[in-house]
């Protein structure tokens, strides 16, 4: 099985201060064919204008990841956490029994560009918690670097689900071969640039905002990157 999701096919909402693209159904965008991929429920590509942001609001029973591509994202929550995320930072917030938070552009002059990712947890009613990590550019240059996993191994943040998230940056002849159990599912989201994904089902050229999902594959290749920043989800 292979499913290609092109950037221009995504849902789109432009509120002036927020320009958002939805890989899966979200808010006013609803498409029965794109309700998520396994436990991966939301990938929103958000650009927030300087000095603007999401005011305090609540969530329950969801694992929420934020990955910053450009600019600064200022976070505050009801657990007492407060920080500013920058490119290469990943944040995990377990909403569990309930949490309130805000996310604002921390700059007075530049937009912030980030991915908001929602993952359905393995069970409801978890105790709310928070983590963040910085992944230096050198650790994702030409390789896939684990940034989120069920066990938090290798310096990854913990997600309460059978899922592993990897990120990498590829340029020119930099490449990666990824092996996976055929019973697993994989979703590859290209955040920026261009990249070729090759599986036993063929070769697909991805551009910024494109994604591809597949199963029944044991090995695939990432090649021919042009300023490529990619997120790879390995899912049960």
C-alpha positions, 0 to 999 in steps of 0.5 A: 500500500502506498498513499501520496498526499500532495501539498496542494491537496491539503486543507487550507485556512488563512486567518491573516495572522495565521496561515495554516495547511492541514494534511488531515481533517482539522477544524473547518476542513473535513475530508473522510478520506484524510482523517489521519494515518494510524495513530497520527491524527494531525499535521498542521503546517502553521505560519504565525505572524509576528506578535500573534499566536494561539491564546490560552485554550484547553486539550484532553487525551492527545499527545501534541508535538511542535517542531519549529522550522523557522522563527521563535515559538513562545509556550506557556501552560497550566503545568507551569512550563514556559519556554521559547522554541527555535529551529531544531527544537521539539516539544511534547505535551501530553494533554491527558486529563486536561491542560491549558496552554498558549503558543505565540510568535516570540518575535516582534518582526519575523513570522514563526513557521512550525509543525503542529502534530497530534498523536492519539495516545495509547490510553486516555486519562494520562497525567499531563506532562511536558518535555522539550529537546533541541536537536542540533543541525549537526545531528540531523545532517545527512542522517535520520535522528530519532526525536520522539519515541515510546521509551524516550531512548537516544535523547528523544522525547517520550510519546505515549504510543507505539510510534517513533519520529525521526527527522533529517536534513538532506542535500545533494548526495546525502542519503539514508536507507531505512529498514522497517518491519513489514507489519509497520506503517510509515508516514514521510512528511517533507517540511521543506525542499525536495527529496526522492523516496524510493520503495519496492513500489517505485520512486516518488519525488516530494516537494515541500508540504508533500507526504507519502504513507506506506505499509508492507515495505521493509526498506526504503531510500531517501535520496537527491535532497535539495534543502530537504528537511523531512519527518518520518513516522514509524507507526504500529 
